[in-house]
Amino acid sequence: MRTPTPTRTTAGLEPVRTRLLRDARADAEALLAAAAADAAAVFEEAEARAAAILAEARRQGGADAAAARRAVRARSRRAARARELAARRECWEELRRQVVRGVGELRAADAYPRLHERLTAHVRQSLGPDARITDVPGGGVVGEVPGRRVDCGLAAFAERALDRVGAEVEELWAP
């Protein structure tokens, strides 16, 4: 069993106890203030880092979006150009068909026999009297000798004429 502390001893220790409690509270308050300051610094650093990450993400997102826009625009331009070229090719082919069909109709003209004679004479003059001359189904003639051939078919004339004026003809359907 313990012996009770005399009241006088307790009263004499009261200033020490008060001082110890005051010092402990001061230490606790200082620790709490330091912890609060550390927490505030960590929080500020985290907020600054988050803001930097967000700014970088926005910058990168903007750069990615710009790159994606450029890629979409480039694809769109290529697709539009491909459609334009396809339309031009279609116009060119249709013109070629109409011209070949039109010169083929010359066979029904009254002047065709004379044209046929002139084409045959041209082939003989170009290849010589031994040239083998055959009629072309679409009109005109083809002459051949070993190693040489002269095509005076009406369709061939039309296609060569179109090839010579090629780019100029495109102006008919160019914007």
Sequence and secondary structure as in RCSB ss.txt:
>XXXX:A:sequence
MRTPTPTRTTAGLEPVRTRLLRDARADAEALLAAAAADAAAVFEEAEARAAAILAEARRQGGADAAAARRAVRAR
SRRAARARELAARRECWEELRRQVVRGVGELRAADAYPRLHERLTAHVRQSLGPDARITDVPGGGVVGEVPGRRV
DCGLAAFAERALDRVGAEVEELWAP
>XXXX:A:secstr
      HHHHHHHHHHHHHHHHHHHHHHHHHHHHHHHHHHHHHHHHHHHHHHHHHHHHHHHHHHHHHHHHHHHHH
HHHHHHHHHHHHHHHHHHHHHHHHHHHHHGGGGSTTHHHHHHHHHHHHHHHH TT EEEE TTSEEEEEETTEEE
EEEHHHHHHHHHHHHHHHHHTTT  
